Amino acid sequence: MMIYDDTYSWQGWGGKLRLGSGRCRLRIFDIGKGDSKVVTHLKSIIVVVSDIPFEKVKPNQMTIKSCASHIATCVVKDFKIDPHRMLWIEYYPKDENKEIKYSKEYFDAVEFKWNNNFAIQPKWKPLNPAMLDLVFKLLNQH
C-alpha cells in the first residue's frame, strides 16, 4: 500500500545558509497492509528515495547519497516510522539526458545504525534479487 509519493524537502543543519538542505523524490510503501496473501516481512515499510535532476547546480544542493543519514532521520521523524521495520532504498534511474550521469538504472539498500532516533553510519549494498522484484512491482503499480 502506497503511503506517500511526492517531492520531499528536508531542512539542513546550516542555519540561515540552509547548508545540507535539499529535496528528493520520496515513495513510502507499507507492504504489511493491503493484500492478505502477501508474505509477512520483518521490514514492512519500504522507503524509496531518488535524486531530482538539478536545473542549475547551486552551492548548497545536496544529493540523497551525500545526506542519506540526515534524510532518513527526517523521514522517520516526519512520517512516524519505526526505523527497525524500514528498508531504505536509493533508486538511481538511467539518465537519458546525462544530467545525473547514471548510465544504467540501479538500486542500493542502505543500512543505518540508529542512535537516539538518529540514523548514523550508512552502509550501501546492492538490493537482493527477490527484494528487487518486489520493489519493481511496487513502483510499477503506482
The first five atom37 places (N, CA, C, CB, O) and aatype in JSON, in Angstrom:
{
  "aatype": [12, 12, 9, 18, 3, 3, 16, 18, 15, 17, 5, 7, 17, 7, 7, 11, 10, 1, 10, 7, 15, 7, 1, 4, 1, 10, 1, 9, 13, 3, 9, 7, 11, 7, 3, 15, 11, 19, 19, 16, 8, 10, 11, 15, 9, 9, 19, 19, 19, 15, 3, 9, 14, 13, 6, 11, 19, 11, 14, 2, 5, 12, 16, 9, 11, 15, 4, 0, 15, 8, 9, 0, 16, 4, 19, 19, 11, 3, 13, 11, 9, 3, 14, 8, 1, 12, 10, 17, 9, 6, 18, 18, 14, 11, 3, 6, 2, 11, 6, 9, 11, 18, 15, 11, 6, 18, 13, 3, 0, 19, 6, 13, 11, 17, 2, 2, 2, 13, 0, 9, 5, 14, 11, 17, 11, 14, 10, 2, 14, 0, 12, 10, 3, 10, 19, 13, 11, 10, 10, 2, 5, 8],
  "atom_mask": [
    [1, 1, 1, 1, 1],
    [1, 1, 1, 1, 1],
    [1, 1, 1, 1, 1],
    [1, 1, 1, 1, 1],
    [1, 1, 1, 1, 1],
    [1, 1, 1, 1, 1],
    [1, 1, 1, 1, 1],
    [1, 1, 1, 1, 1],
    [1, 1, 1, 1, 1],
    [1, 1, 1, 1, 1],
    [1, 1, 1, 1, 1],
    [1, 1, 1, 0, 1],
    [1, 1, 1, 1, 1],
    [1, 1, 1, 0, 1],
    [1, 1, 1, 0, 1],
    [1, 1, 1, 1, 1],
    [1, 1, 1, 1, 1],
    [1, 1, 1, 1, 1],
    [1, 1, 1, 1, 1],
    [1, 1, 1, 0, 1],
    [1, 1, 1, 1, 1],
    [1, 1, 1, 0, 1],
    [1, 1, 1, 1, 1],
    [1, 1, 1, 1, 1],
    [1, 1, 1, 1, 1],
    [1, 1, 1, 1, 1],
    [1, 1, 1, 1, 1],
    [1, 1, 1, 1, 1],
    [1, 1, 1, 1, 1],
    [1, 1, 1, 1, 1],
    [1, 1, 1, 1, 1],
    [1, 1, 1, 0, 1],
    [1, 1, 1, 1, 1],
    [1, 1, 1, 0, 1],
    [1, 1, 1, 1, 1],
    [1, 1, 1, 1, 1],
    [1, 1, 1, 1, 1],
    [1, 1, 1, 1, 1],
    [1, 1, 1, 1, 1],
    [1, 1, 1, 1, 1],
    [1, 1, 1, 1, 1],
    [1, 1, 1, 1, 1],
    [1, 1, 1, 1, 1],
    [1, 1, 1, 1, 1],
    [1, 1, 1, 1, 1],
    [1, 1, 1, 1, 1],
    [1, 1, 1, 1, 1],
    [1, 1, 1, 1, 1],
    [1, 1, 1, 1, 1],
    [1, 1, 1, 1, 1],
    [1, 1, 1, 1, 1],
    [1, 1, 1, 1, 1],
    [1, 1, 1, 1, 1],
    [1, 1, 1, 1, 1],
    [1, 1, 1, 1, 1],
    [1, 1, 1, 1, 1],
    [1, 1, 1, 1, 1],
    [1, 1, 1, 1, 1],
    [1, 1, 1, 1, 1],
    [1, 1, 1, 1, 1],
    [1, 1, 1, 1, 1],
    [1, 1, 1, 1, 1],
    [1, 1, 1, 1, 1],
    [1, 1, 1, 1, 1],
    [1, 1, 1, 1, 1],
    [1, 1, 1, 1, 1],
    [1, 1, 1, 1, 1],
    [1, 1, 1, 1, 1],
    [1, 1, 1, 1, 1],
    [1, 1, 1, 1, 1],
    [1, 1, 1, 1, 1],
    [1, 1, 1, 1, 1],
    [1, 1, 1, 1, 1],
    [1, 1, 1, 1, 1],
    [1, 1, 1, 1, 1],
    [1, 1, 1, 1, 1],
    [1, 1, 1, 1, 1],
    [1, 1, 1, 1, 1],
    [1, 1, 1, 1, 1],
    [1, 1, 1, 1, 1],
    [1, 1, 1, 1, 1],
    [1, 1, 1, 1, 1],
    [1, 1, 1, 1, 1],
    [1, 1, 1, 1, 1],
    [1, 1, 1, 1, 1],
    [1, 1, 1, 1, 1],
    [1, 1, 1, 1, 1],
    [1, 1, 1, 1, 1],
    [1, 1, 1, 1, 1],
    [1, 1, 1, 1, 1],
    [1, 1, 1, 1, 1],
    [1, 1, 1, 1, 1],
    [1, 1, 1, 1, 1],
    [1, 1, 1, 1, 1],
    [1, 1, 1, 1, 1],
    [1, 1, 1, 1, 1],
    [1, 1, 1, 1, 1],
    [1, 1, 1, 1, 1],
    [1, 1, 1, 1, 1],
    [1, 1, 1, 1, 1],
    [1, 1, 1, 1, 1],
    [1, 1, 1, 1, 1],
    [1, 1, 1, 1, 1],
    [1, 1, 1, 1, 1],
    [1, 1, 1, 1, 1],
    [1, 1, 1, 1, 1],
    [1, 1, 1, 1, 1],
    [1, 1, 1, 1, 1],
    [1, 1, 1, 1, 1],
    [1, 1, 1, 1, 1],
    [1, 1, 1, 1, 1],
    [1, 1, 1, 1, 1],
    [1, 1, 1, 1, 1],
    [1, 1, 1, 1, 1],
    [1, 1, 1, 1, 1],
    [1, 1, 1, 1, 1],
    [1, 1, 1, 1, 1],
    [1, 1, 1, 1, 1],
    [1, 1, 1, 1, 1],
    [1, 1, 1, 1, 1],
    [1, 1, 1, 1, 1],
    [1, 1, 1, 1, 1],
    [1, 1, 1, 1, 1],
    [1, 1, 1, 1, 1],
    [1, 1, 1, 1, 1],
    [1, 1, 1, 1, 1],
    [1, 1, 1, 1, 1],
    [1, 1, 1, 1, 1],
    [1, 1, 1, 1, 1],
    [1, 1, 1, 1, 1],
    [1, 1, 1, 1, 1],
    [1, 1, 1, 1, 1],
    [1, 1, 1, 1, 1],
    [1, 1, 1, 1, 1],
    [1, 1, 1, 1, 1],
    [1, 1, 1, 1, 1],
    [1, 1, 1, 1, 1],
    [1, 1, 1, 1, 1],
    [1, 1, 1, 1, 1],
    [1, 1, 1, 1, 1],
    [1, 1, 1, 1, 1],
    [1, 1, 1, 1, 1]
  ],
  "atom_positions": [
    [[0.84, -1.17, 0.0], [0.0, 0.0, 0.0], [0.89, 1.24, 0.0], [-0.96, -0.01, 1.22], [1.8, 1.37, 0.81]],
    [[0.61, 2.14, -0.92], [1.36, 3.4, -1.02], [0.96, 4.33, 0.11], [1.13, 4.08, -2.4], [-0.23, 4.56, 0.35]],
    [[1.94, 4.87, 0.81], [1.69, 5.82, 1.89], [2.0, 7.25, 1.42], [2.53, 5.47, 3.14], [1.31, 8.2, 1.79]],
    [[3.06, 7.38, 0.62], [3.5, 8.72, 0.19], [4.19, 8.6, -1.15], [4.44, 9.37, 1.25], [4.95, 7.65, -1.37]],
    [[3.95, 9.55, -2.04], [4.63, 9.61, -3.33], [4.65, 11.06, -3.78], [3.94, 8.69, -4.39], [3.68, 11.55, -4.37]],
    [[5.75, 11.74, -3.5], [5.83, 13.16, -3.83], [7.27, 13.63, -3.65], [4.85, 14.0, -2.96], [8.15, 12.86, -3.27]],
    [[7.48, 14.9, -3.93], [8.77, 15.52, -3.65], [8.84, 15.78, -2.14], [8.96, 16.86, -4.47], [7.88, 16.26, -1.53]],
    [[9.97, 15.45, -1.56], [10.18, 15.64, -0.13], [11.34, 16.61, 0.06], [10.46, 14.27, 0.6], [12.41, 16.44, -0.53]],
    [[11.12, 17.63, 0.87], [12.18, 18.6, 1.18], [12.62, 18.4, 2.62], [11.7, 20.06, 0.95], [11.79, 18.21, 3.51]],
    [[13.91, 18.46, 2.84], [14.43, 18.35, 4.2], [15.21, 19.6, 4.54], [15.31, 17.09, 4.37], [15.84, 20.22, 3.68]],
    [[15.15, 19.95, 5.79], [15.9, 21.1, 6.29], [17.32, 20.65, 6.62], [15.21, 21.72, 7.55], [17.54, 19.55, 7.11]],
    [[18.26, 21.51, 6.33], [19.65, 21.19, 6.61], [20.03, 21.58, 8.03], [0.0, 0.0, 0.0], [19.18, 21.84, 8.88]],
    [[21.29, 21.62, 8.24], [21.82, 21.94, 9.56], [22.6, 23.25, 9.53], [22.72, 20.81, 10.06], [23.27, 23.59, 10.51]],
    [[22.52, 23.98, 8.42], [23.37, 25.15, 8.23], [22.75, 26.48, 8.58], [0.0, 0.0, 0.0], [23.25, 27.52, 8.13]],
    [[21.67, 26.51, 9.35], [21.08, 27.77, 9.76], [20.58, 28.59, 8.58], [0.0, 0.0, 0.0], [19.92, 28.06, 7.68]],
    [[20.9, 29.89, 8.59], [20.43, 30.79, 7.54], [20.94, 30.41, 6.15], [20.85, 32.21, 7.87], [20.28, 30.68, 5.15]],
    [[22.1, 29.8, 6.09], [22.65, 29.41, 4.8], [21.98, 28.16, 4.22], [24.14, 29.17, 4.93], [22.18, 27.83, 3.05]],
    [[21.19, 27.48, 5.05], [20.46, 26.27, 4.65], [21.41, 25.18, 4.12], [19.42, 26.61, 3.57], [21.04, 24.42, 3.23]],
    [[22.6, 25.12, 4.66], [23.54, 24.07, 4.26], [22.96, 22.71, 4.6], [24.9, 24.26, 4.95], [22.38, 22.52, 5.67]],
    [[23.11, 21.78, 3.69], [22.62, 20.43, 3.93], [21.15, 20.24, 3.63], [0.0, 0.0, 0.0], [20.63, 19.14, 3.8]],
    [[20.46, 21.28, 3.17], [19.05, 21.12, 2.84], [18.93, 20.63, 1.41], [18.27, 22.47, 3.04], [19.88, 20.73, 0.62]],
    [[17.77, 20.12, 1.07], [17.58, 19.63, -0.28], [16.2, 19.06, -0.48], [0.0, 0.0, 0.0], [15.3, 19.22, 0.34]],
    [[16.06, 18.39, -1.61], [14.79, 17.74, -1.92], [15.06, 16.49, -2.74], [13.84, 18.7, -2.67], [16.09, 16.37, -3.4]],
    [[14.11, 15.57, -2.69], [14.25, 14.31, -3.41], [12.87, 13.78, -3.74], [15.06, 13.28, -2.57], [11.86, 14.31, -3.27]],
    [[12.81, 12.76, -4.55], [11.56, 12.04, -4.78], [11.49, 10.98, -3.69], [11.48, 11.4, -6.25], [12.44, 10.22, -3.5]],
    [[10.37, 10.95, -2.99], [10.2, 10.03, -1.88], [8.94, 9.21, -2.1], [10.13, 10.79, -0.54], [7.86, 9.74, -2.35]],
    [[9.1, 7.89, -2.0], [7.95, 6.98, -2.06], [8.04, 6.05, -0.86], [7.93, 6.16, -3.41], [9.08, 5.44, -0.59]],
    [[6.92, 5.95, -0.14], [6.87, 5.1, 1.04], [5.75, 4.08, 0.84], [6.64, 5.93, 2.34], [4.62, 4.44, 0.51]],
    [[6.08, 2.82, 1.03], [5.13, 1.72, 0.9], [5.05, 0.97, 2.22], [5.52, 0.77, -0.25], [6.07, 0.77, 2.89]],
    [[3.86, 0.55, 2.59], [3.67, -0.35, 3.73], [3.17, -1.67, 3.16], [2.66, 0.24, 4.8], [1.99, -1.81, 2.85]],
    [[4.08, -2.63, 3.01], [3.7, -3.91, 2.41], [3.01, -4.82, 3.4], [4.92, -4.59, 1.84], [2.61, -5.93, 3.05]],
    [[2.87, -4.38, 4.64], [2.14, -5.15, 5.64], [0.64, -4.9, 5.57], [0.0, 0.0, 0.0], [-0.14, -5.63, 6.18]],
    [[0.24, -3.86, 4.83], [-1.17, -3.53, 4.68], [-1.63, -3.92, 3.29], [-1.43, -2.03, 4.93], [-0.83, -3.97, 2.35]],
    [[-2.9, -4.19, 3.16], [-3.44, -4.49, 1.83], [-3.66, -5.97, 1.65], [0.0, 0.0, 0.0], [-4.37, -6.59, 2.43]],
    [[-3.05, -6.54, 0.6], [-3.28, -7.92, 0.21], [-2.86, -8.88, 1.32], [-2.54, -8.25, -1.08], [-1.69, -8.91, 1.7]],
    [[-3.8, -9.66, 1.84], [-3.52, -10.58, 2.94], [-2.73, -11.8, 2.48], [-4.81, -11.04, 3.6], [-2.25, -12.57, 3.31]],
    [[-2.57, -11.99, 1.16], [-1.83, -13.13, 0.63], [-0.33, -12.85, 0.57], [-2.35, -13.49, -0.75], [0.45, -13.76, 0.26]],
    [[0.07, -11.63, 0.84], [1.48, -11.25, 0.79], [2.21, -11.85, 1.99], [1.64, -9.71, 0.76], [1.69, -11.86, 3.11]],
    [[3.42, -12.33, 1.74], [4.24, -12.89, 2.81], [4.59, -11.77, 3.79], [5.53, -13.56, 2.24], [4.9, -10.65, 3.38]],
    [[4.53, -12.07, 5.08], [4.87, -11.08, 6.1], [6.37, -10.81, 6.08], [4.42, -11.56, 7.5], [7.18, -11.74, 6.05]],
    [[6.72, -9.54, 6.08], [8.13, -9.13, 6.08], [8.47, -8.49, 7.42], [8.42, -8.16, 4.91], [7.64, -7.78, 8.01]],
    [[9.69, -8.73, 7.89], [10.13, -8.1, 9.13], [10.24, -6.59, 8.93], [11.47, -8.68, 9.59], [9.97, -5.81, 9.85]],
    [[10.64, -6.19, 7.75], [10.75, -4.76, 7.44], [9.62, -4.44, 6.46], [12.17, -4.38, 6.83], [9.81, -4.48, 5.24]],
    [[8.46, -4.12, 7.01], [7.27, -3.95, 6.17], [7.16, -2.55, 5.56], [6.04, -4.24, 6.98], [6.32, -2.34, 4.67]],
    [[7.97, -1.6, 6.0], [7.96, -0.26, 5.42], [9.13, -0.16, 4.44], [8.05, 0.85, 6.53], [10.29, -0.32, 4.82]],
    [[8.81, 0.1, 3.19], [9.85, 0.25, 2.17], [9.86, 1.71, 1.74], [9.6, -0.7, 0.94], [8.86, 2.25, 1.27]],
    [[11.01, 2.34, 1.9], [11.2, 3.74, 1.53], [12.13, 3.77, 0.33], [11.77, 4.59, 2.73], [13.25, 3.25, 0.38]],
    [[11.66, 4.4, -0.76], [12.46, 4.52, -1.97], [12.71, 6.01, -2.21], [11.76, 3.85, -3.2], [11.77, 6.79, -2.4]],
    [[13.98, 6.4, -2.21], [14.35, 7.8, -2.45], [15.17, 7.89, -3.72], [15.14, 8.39, -1.24], [15.93, 6.97, -4.05]],
    [[15.01, 8.98, -4.44], [15.82, 9.21, -5.63], [16.06, 10.7, -5.79], [15.13, 8.62, -6.89], [15.26, 11.53, -5.36]],
    [[17.18, 11.02, -6.42], [17.53, 12.42, -6.68], [16.56, 13.02, -7.68], [18.97, 12.54, -7.18], [16.01, 12.33, -8.54]],
    [[16.36, 14.3, -7.56], [15.62, 15.08, -8.55], [16.68, 15.8, -9.37], [14.58, 16.08, -7.89], [17.56, 16.45, -8.8]],
    [[16.61, 15.71, -10.7], [17.64, 16.39, -11.5], [17.71, 17.88, -11.17], [17.36, 16.2, -13.0], [16.68, 18.54, -11.02]],
    [[18.92, 18.37, -11.06], [19.14, 19.78, -10.75], [18.93, 20.62, -12.01], [20.55, 20.0, -10.17], [19.44, 20.28, -13.07]],
    [[18.19, 21.72, -11.88], [18.04, 22.64, -13.0], [19.33, 23.42, -13.19], [16.84, 23.6, -12.78], [19.85, 23.53, -14.3]],
    [[19.84, 23.95, -12.11], [21.15, 24.6, -12.08], [21.83, 24.15, -10.8], [21.03, 26.17, -12.17], [21.19, 24.05, -9.76]],
    [[23.09, 23.88, -10.88], [23.81, 23.47, -9.68], [23.95, 24.67, -8.76], [25.2, 22.88, -10.04], [24.44, 25.72, -9.15]],
    [[23.5, 24.49, -7.52], [23.62, 25.52, -6.51], [24.61, 25.05, -5.46], [22.24, 25.87, -5.87], [24.74, 23.84, -5.25]],
    [[25.3, 25.94, -4.8], [26.32, 25.53, -3.83], [25.78, 24.67, -2.7], [26.99, 26.74, -3.25], [26.51, 23.83, -2.17]],
    [[24.53, 24.86, -2.31], [24.01, 24.11, -1.16], [23.11, 22.95, -1.54], [23.25, 25.04, -0.26], [22.48, 22.36, -0.66]],
    [[23.03, 22.58, -2.82], [22.2, 21.44, -3.21], [22.89, 20.14, -2.83], [21.91, 21.46, -4.71], [24.08, 19.96, -3.09]],
    [[22.14, 19.26, -2.2], [22.7, 18.01, -1.73], [22.03, 16.84, -2.44], [22.53, 17.89, -0.2], [20.86, 16.93, -2.83]],
    [[22.77, 15.76, -2.61], [22.23, 14.55, -3.2], [21.76, 13.62, -2.1], [23.28, 13.84, -4.1], [22.11, 13.8, -0.93]],
    [[20.97, 12.62, -2.47], [20.49, 11.67, -1.45], [21.64, 10.87, -0.87], [19.45, 10.72, -2.06], [21.6, 10.51, 0.31]],
    [[22.65, 10.58, -1.66], [23.78, 9.81, -1.14], [24.59, 10.63, -0.14], [24.69, 9.36, -2.29], [25.05, 10.1, 0.88]],
    [[24.76, 11.92, -0.42], [25.58, 12.75, 0.46], [24.88, 13.06, 1.78], [25.95, 14.04, -0.24], [25.55, 13.41, 2.76]],
    [[23.57, 12.93, 1.83], [22.8, 13.25, 3.05], [21.95, 12.07, 3.51], [21.91, 14.46, 2.82], [20.94, 12.28, 4.19]],
    [[22.33, 10.87, 3.17], [21.48, 9.7, 3.45], [21.05, 9.62, 4.91], [22.21, 8.44, 3.07], [19.86, 9.43, 5.18]],
    [[21.97, 9.75, 5.83], [21.63, 9.64, 7.25], [20.68, 10.74, 7.69], [22.89, 9.67, 8.1], [19.72, 10.49, 8.42]],
    [[20.95, 11.95, 7.26], [20.12, 13.09, 7.64], [18.7, 12.94, 7.07], [20.75, 14.41, 7.15], [17.72, 13.18, 7.78]],
    [[18.59, 12.54, 5.79], [17.27, 12.37, 5.18], [16.51, 11.25, 5.88], [17.4, 12.06, 3.67], [15.32, 11.41, 6.19]],
    [[17.16, 10.13, 6.14], [16.49, 9.01, 6.82], [15.99, 9.44, 8.19], [17.45, 7.81, 6.95], [14.88, 9.08, 8.58]],
    [[16.8, 10.18, 8.93], [16.38, 10.68, 10.25], [15.13, 11.55, 10.12], [17.53, 11.47, 10.92], [14.19, 11.41, 10.9]],
    [[15.14, 12.45, 9.14], [13.99, 13.36, 8.94], [12.73, 12.59, 8.53], [14.32, 14.41, 7.87], [11.65, 12.87, 9.04]],
    [[12.87, 11.63, 7.62], [11.71, 10.86, 7.15], [11.11, 10.03, 8.28], [12.11, 9.93, 5.98], [9.89, 10.0, 8.44]],
    [[11.95, 9.38, 9.06], [11.46, 8.59, 10.19], [10.68, 9.47, 11.16], [12.63, 7.9, 10.92], [9.62, 9.08, 11.66]],
    [[11.21, 10.66, 11.43], [10.54, 11.59, 12.34], [9.23, 12.12, 11.74], [11.47, 12.76, 12.69], [8.19, 12.1, 12.4]],
    [[9.29, 12.59, 10.5], [8.12, 13.22, 9.86], [6.97, 12.24, 9.63], [8.53, 13.84, 8.55], [5.8, 12.63, 9.72]],
    [[7.29, 10.98, 9.32], [6.24, 10.01, 9.0], [6.01, 9.0, 10.13], [6.6, 9.27, 7.73], [5.25, 8.04, 9.96]],
    [[6.66, 9.22, 11.27], [6.49, 8.37, 12.45], [6.69, 6.89, 12.11], [5.09, 8.58, 13.06], [5.85, 6.04, 12.41]],
    [[7.83, 6.6, 11.49], [8.18, 5.24, 11.07], [9.12, 4.63, 12.1], [8.84, 5.25, 9.66], [10.04, 5.29, 12.59]],
    [[8.89, 3.37, 12.43], [9.81, 2.62, 13.27], [11.01, 2.27, 12.38], [9.13, 1.32, 13.89], [10.86, 1.48, 11.45]],
    [[12.19, 2.83, 12.64], [13.33, 2.6, 11.75], [13.77, 1.15, 11.66], [14.48, 3.44, 12.2], [14.41, 0.75, 10.69]],
    [[13.44, 0.35, 12.66], [13.84, -1.05, 12.66], [12.91, -1.9, 11.79], [13.86, -1.6, 14.08], [13.19, -3.08, 11.54]],
    [[11.8, -1.32, 11.33], [10.86, -2.03, 10.45], [10.9, -1.43, 9.04], [9.42, -1.96, 11.02], [10.0, -1.67, 8.23]],
    [[11.94, -0.65, 8.75], [12.04, 0.08, 7.5], [13.21, -0.43, 6.67], [12.19, 1.58, 7.77], [14.3, -0.69, 7.18]],
    [[12.96, -0.58, 5.37], [14.02, -0.86, 4.41], [14.21, 0.4, 3.58], [13.68, -2.11, 3.5], [13.29, 0.84, 2.91]],
    [[15.41, 0.99, 3.63], [15.73, 2.24, 2.94], [16.42, 1.9, 1.63], [16.63, 3.18, 3.82], [17.43, 1.2, 1.62]],
    [[15.87, 2.38, 0.52], [16.4, 2.06, -0.8], [16.65, 3.36, -1.57], [15.44, 1.13, -1.59], [15.78, 4.22, -1.66]],
    [[17.85, 3.47, -2.12], [18.16, 4.59, -3.0], [18.02, 4.09, -4.44], [19.61, 5.18, -2.73], [18.59, 3.06, -4.81]],
    [[17.26, 4.83, -5.22], [16.99, 4.46, -6.61], [17.66, 5.47, -7.53], [15.47, 4.38, -6.9], [17.46, 6.68, -7.4]],
    [[18.46, 4.96, -8.45], [19.16, 5.79, -9.43], [18.68, 5.39, -10.82], [20.72, 5.64, -9.29], [19.18, 4.42, -11.39]],
    [[17.72, 6.13, -11.39], [17.23, 5.78, -12.72], [18.27, 6.06, -13.79], [15.94, 6.54, -13.03], [19.13, 6.92, -13.63]],
    [[18.17, 5.33, -14.88], [19.05, 5.6, -16.02], [18.74, 7.0, -16.5], [18.86, 4.54, -17.17], [17.58, 7.39, -16.64]],
    [[19.78, 7.76, -16.76], [19.61, 9.14, -17.18], [19.9, 9.27, -18.67], [20.52, 10.08, -16.36], [21.05, 9.28, -19.1]],
    [[18.84, 9.38, -19.44], [18.97, 9.51, -20.89], [19.64, 10.83, -21.27], [17.61, 9.4, -21.55], [20.33, 10.9, -22.29]],
    [[19.44, 11.86, -20.46], [19.99, 13.18, -20.78], [21.38, 13.41, -20.22], [19.07, 14.25, -20.26], [21.99, 14.45, -20.47]],
    [[21.88, 12.46, -19.48], [23.22, 12.54, -18.88], [23.35, 13.71, -17.91], [24.26, 12.67, -19.96], [24.45, 14.23, -17.71]],
    [[22.24, 14.12, -17.29], [22.3, 15.2, -16.31], [22.88, 14.69, -14.99], [20.9, 15.81, -16.08], [23.67, 15.38, -14.35]],
    [[22.48, 13.49, -14.59], [22.94, 12.96, -13.32], [24.11, 11.99, -13.53], [21.78, 12.26, -12.59], [24.83, 11.67, -12.58]],
    [[24.29, 11.52, -14.75], [25.43, 10.69, -15.14], [25.34, 9.24, -14.65], [26.69, 11.29, -14.62], [26.36, 8.65, -14.31]],
    [[24.14, 8.67, -14.6], [23.99, 7.24, -14.33], [23.69, 6.56, -15.66], [22.87, 6.95, -13.27], [22.66, 6.84, -16.27]],
    [[24.57, 5.69, -16.1], [24.39, 5.07, -17.41], [23.39, 3.93, -17.37], [25.72, 4.56, -17.93], [22.85, 3.55, -18.41]],
    [[23.14, 3.38, -16.21], [22.12, 2.34, -16.09], [21.38, 2.5, -14.77], [22.74, 0.93, -16.21], [21.92, 3.04, -13.8]],
    [[20.18, 2.02, -14.74], [19.35, 2.11, -13.54], [19.87, 1.12, -12.5], [17.86, 1.84, -13.87], [20.26, 0.0, -12.83]],
    [[19.87, 1.55, -11.23], [20.22, 0.62, -10.16], [19.62, 1.05, -8.84], [21.74, 0.5, -10.03], [19.23, 2.2, -8.65]],
    [[19.55, 0.09, -7.93], [19.0, 0.29, -6.6], [20.05, -0.12, -5.58], [17.69, -0.52, -6.41], [20.74, -1.12, -5.75]],
    [[20.16, 0.66, -4.51], [21.02, 0.3, -3.38], [20.19, 0.26, -2.12], [22.19, 1.3, -3.23], [19.39, 1.16, -1.86]],
    [[20.37, -0.78, -1.33], [19.79, -0.82, 0.01], [20.79, -0.11, 0.92], [19.49, -2.3, 0.49], [22.0, -0.29, 0.78]],
    [[20.27, 0.67, 1.84], [21.14, 1.39, 2.77], [20.76, 0.97, 4.18], [21.02, 2.95, 2.59], [19.6, 1.09, 4.59]],
    [[21.73, 0.49, 4.91], [21.51, 0.11, 6.31], [22.13, 1.17, 7.2], [22.1, -1.3, 6.62], [23.25, 1.63, 6.96]],
    [[21.39, 1.54, 8.23], [21.87, 2.54, 9.18], [21.94, 1.92, 10.56], [20.95, 3.78, 9.19], [21.21, 0.98, 10.87]],
    [[22.81, 2.45, 11.38], [22.74, 2.21, 12.82], [21.9, 3.35, 13.36], [24.18, 2.14, 13.5], [21.99, 4.48, 12.88]],
    [[21.08, 3.07, 14.35], [20.2, 4.09, 14.92], [20.65, 4.38, 16.34], [18.72, 3.65, 14.89], [20.78, 3.47, 17.17]],
    [[20.88, 5.67, 16.62], [21.33, 6.1, 17.93], [20.45, 7.27, 18.36], [22.85, 6.51, 17.92], [20.53, 8.36, 17.8]],
    [[19.6, 7.04, 19.36], [18.68, 8.08, 19.85], [17.86, 8.7, 18.72], [19.47, 9.18, 20.58], [17.76, 9.92, 18.61]],
    [[17.28, 7.85, 17.87], [16.44, 8.26, 16.75], [17.18, 9.04, 15.66], [15.31, 9.1, 17.26], [16.56, 9.77, 14.88]],
    [[18.49, 8.88, 15.59], [19.29, 9.47, 14.53], [19.95, 8.34, 13.74], [20.34, 10.45, 15.1], [20.57, 7.44, 14.31]],
    [[19.83, 8.41, 12.41], [20.49, 7.44, 11.55], [21.96, 7.82, 11.44], [19.81, 7.37, 10.13], [22.3, 8.98, 11.17]],
    [[22.83, 6.84, 11.64], [24.27, 7.09, 11.53], [24.9, 5.93, 10.78], [24.92, 7.26, 12.93], [24.29, 4.87, 10.61]],
    [[26.11, 6.11, 10.35], [26.94, 5.1, 9.71], [26.21, 4.33, 8.6], [27.43, 4.13, 10.75], [26.03, 3.12, 8.71]],
    [[25.8, 5.02, 7.53], [25.13, 4.32, 6.44], [26.07, 3.36, 5.72], [24.55, 5.32, 5.45], [27.26, 3.64, 5.53]],
    [[25.52, 2.23, 5.31], [26.27, 1.25, 4.53], [25.42, 0.87, 3.33], [26.66, -0.02, 5.38], [24.27, 0.44, 3.48]],
    [[25.99, 1.02, 2.14], [25.27, 0.75, 0.9], [25.61, -0.64, 0.41], [25.61, 1.79, -0.17], [26.75, -1.1, 0.51]],
    [[24.59, -1.31, -0.14], [24.81, -2.62, -0.76], [23.75, -2.82, -1.84], [24.76, -3.78, 0.3], [22.67, -2.25, -1.75]],
    [[24.06, -3.62, -2.85], [23.07, -3.87, -3.89], [21.84, -4.56, -3.3], [23.68, -4.73, -5.03], [21.94, -5.33, -2.34]],
    [[20.71, -4.27, -3.87], [19.46, -4.88, -3.43], [19.42, -6.33, -3.89], [18.22, -4.09, -3.97], [19.76, -6.62, -5.04]],
    [[19.02, -7.25, -3.02], [18.99, -8.65, -3.41], [17.89, -8.88, -4.45], [18.78, -9.57, -2.17], [16.91, -8.13, -4.47]],
    [[18.03, -9.89, -5.3], [17.09, -10.09, -6.42], [15.62, -10.22, -6.01], [17.48, -11.32, -7.18], [14.75, -9.68, -6.7]],
    [[15.33, -10.91, -4.93], [13.93, -11.07, -4.51], [13.32, -9.72, -4.11], [13.83, -12.06, -3.33], [12.19, -9.41, -4.48]],
    [[14.08, -8.93, -3.37], [13.58, -7.62, -2.96], [13.52, -6.68, -4.17], [14.48, -7.02, -1.85], [12.62, -5.85, -4.25]],
    [[14.45, -6.81, -5.09], [14.43, -6.01, -6.3], [13.14, -6.26, -7.09], [15.67, -6.31, -7.17], [12.52, -5.32, -7.59]],
    [[12.74, -7.53, -7.2], [11.48, -7.86, -7.89], [10.29, -7.2, -7.2], [11.27, -9.38, -7.94], [9.42, -6.65, -7.86]],
    [[10.26, -7.26, -5.87], [9.16, -6.65, -5.12], [9.13, -5.13, -5.33], [9.29, -6.98, -3.62], [8.06, -4.55, -5.52]],
    [[10.28, -4.5, -5.28], [10.35, -3.05, -5.46], [9.9, -2.66, -6.87], [11.79, -2.54, -5.21], [9.16, -1.69, -7.03]],
    [[10.34, -3.41, -7.89], [9.86, -3.15, -9.25], [8.34, -3.22, -9.33], [10.49, -4.15, -10.24], [7.71, -2.37, -9.95]],
    [[7.76, -4.23, -8.7], [6.3, -4.38, -8.71], [5.63, -3.19, -8.03], [5.88, -5.69, -8.01], [4.65, -2.65, -8.53]],
    [[6.16, -2.79, -6.88], [5.58, -1.66, -6.16], [5.66, -0.37, -6.99], [6.3, -1.47, -4.82], [4.68, 0.37, -7.08]],
    [[6.81, -0.12, -7.58], [6.99, 1.1, -8.35], [6.13, 1.1, -9.62], [8.46, 1.27, -8.72], [5.62, 2.15, -10.02]],
    [[5.97, -0.06, -10.23], [5.18, -0.13, -11.46], [3.67, -0.07, -11.2], [5.52, -1.41, -12.2], [2.91, 0.3, -12.09]],
    [[3.25, -0.43, -10.0], [1.82, -0.34, -9.64], [1.4, 1.09, -9.45], [1.53, -1.14, -8.38], [0.22, 1.41, -9.58]],
    [[2.33, 1.95, -9.13], [1.96, 3.33, -8.78], [2.61, 4.27, -9.74], [2.37, 3.69, -7.35], [2.43, 5.48, -9.62]]
  ]
}
